[in-house]
């Protein structure tokens, strides 16, 4: 649909940002999805999709997440939370333009 929204209305609509988040957990340390959702929610992000990847050699488990939240996204807050997450061995947090 190609609908024009009047400028005044568009300014009042909530702006939503999207980010791709990857979390790599030490073998046996990966939390349940509810805990991952709570971790991101603390930075104002809502998980839309959570994928799971397991490295069969090292046993490292990765959560691949699509997250949304009010713009501007609080990526720095997320990074600060992730820096203190127990068992996390690596992460990425990449805001998207779509």
Beta strands, then each sheet from edge to edge (+ up, - down):
strand 1: 16-25
strand 2: 46-54
strand 3: 61-70
strand 4: 88-96
sheet 1: 2+ 3- 1+ 4-
end
